[in-house]
């Protein structure tokens, strides 16, 4: 189990390796978290309101704490504010704290750089009659982030604030008025979408990149790639371990999701990749022959996608 960590721009320490909880259902998420925290030694849990499982995530955390193997102060817990709550940030946070059974979270993220109609026909995915998302025309970065800054500065409910799925133009808009720089930008990241331009920009601003979907949804473009398979065989570990270790070796946080104990264990192994390993993985996106990986669920302009050679 790797113990790699990073000091965020506000001085808070965060374990680079976490466990994701998206699409982890009742029963399985509690057991997965208990195993990850107690047996595997993972200390970083990533969740969100929209995952609709925060009560179960909280139960998994409580089981781990009850075991005596981990203390709350050892854990780094993340939740996110969904676009329907863009102008009700503290309300969303309070709902998450209630469901998680916690007094505070370590990181609160803007889930997407947009706002949905808070009075639409659905709490989380309001739609218009034509089936398109019902966006809130009053949404703006300044007000949204100001509410994040308020809960960070004026309450004891959150230790850090950050963003998710922000492009460079979106970050520039936010930073133009921000008094607190986000500690994290959580984006899709894997060798097919290395996000180099975005990563460079974030480093200049003191923002850590955190990768979701690090296994590219188990894409055969990665899991059957000869270079990745060769590197995995060289280190005698699964391909997934190599993809996660690539992020860790380059200083990015990574939050693979699994409810299978064997995969949770292998995800937590750190393979000491050498310079040639890293170079081969870094260059992979230049040779696979595709331009983009995956659409934004909310249309163009909201998520940064690189053009590939």
Secondary structure, DSSP 8 states (H G I E B T S, - for coil): ----EEE-TTS-EEESB-EE-TT--TTHHHHHHHIIIIII---EEE--GGGS-HHHHHHHHHHHHHTTS--GGG-EEEEEE-GGGTT-HHHHHHHHHHHHT-S-BSEEEE-SSS-B-TTSSSSSS-B-TTSSB-B-TT--HHHHHHHHHHHHHH-SSBS-EEEES--HHHHHHHHHH-SS--SEEEEE-BTTB--HHHHHHHHHHT-EEEEESTTGGG-HHHHT-HHHHHHHHHHTS-HHHHHHHHHHHTT-EE--B---HHHHHHHT------HHHHHHHHTGGGTS--S-----TT-TTSS------
